Amino acid sequence: MQVRQILGKIIALLLTMQLFLIGFQAKSQIDQGNSSIEALIWMTQQYISVLVKIRSLQDKHSPKLKSKR
C-alpha cells in the first residue's frame, strides 16, 4: 500500500511539473513574439490534455469515488 502512495505522489509531482513547464513555455512563446492570445489558446489546449490524464488516473485509482457519483 505504501508503494502505491509513493507512486501517486510521484505522479502528482510530475503532473505539477508538467503544468509549470507549460506555463513557462507559453511565456517563452510570448517573448519570441507570439501574441498573448495565441499563447493562451495553446496553453489552454495543453492544460486540457494534462487534466484529462489526471482525471483518468483519478478514476482508475479511486473506484470508491466512482460508485458514489
N, C-alpha and C positions, 0 to 999 in steps of 0.2 A: 504494500500500500504506500509506503514511503517513497518508493521509486516513482510511482505514478504522480505523487505530489511534486516531487523534484522535477520530473519531466514537464508537468503542467506549468510550473514556474519558469522553466527554461523557455518553453514555447511562448508564454506570455511576454517574457523579456524580449525574445526575438521579434515578435509581432510589434511590440512597442518600438523597438529599434527601427523596424521597417517603416512604421508611421513617421518617426522622426526623420529618417532619411528621405522619405517622400517630400516632406516639407522643406528640407534642405535643398533637394534637387529642384523644387519649384522656385525657391529663392534664386538659385543659380540660373534658371531659365529667365527669370525677370532681369537679373543682372546682365545676361547676354543679349537683352534687347527684346525678348518676347513680351507681349502685352500681359498685364496683370490678369486680365480676364482669361486669356489662353492658358496661363499657368494655373489659374484657379480651376478651370474646367479639367485640365489634365490631372491636377492634384485630386479633385473630387473623384474622377474615374479610378485613380489608383487606390484611394481610400475605400471605395466601394468594394473592390476586389479583396482587400485585406479584411474588411468587415464581414464579407461572405465567408472567408476562411475561418474567421473567429466563430461565426455562428455555426458553421458545420462542425467545428471541433467541439463547441459547446453542446450541440445536440448529440454528438457521438459519445461524449463522455458523461453526459448527465441525463440518462433515461428517466430518472425520477422526476426531474423538472418537466420533461416532455409529457408525462402522464398527467400532470397537474394542470396543464393548459386547457 
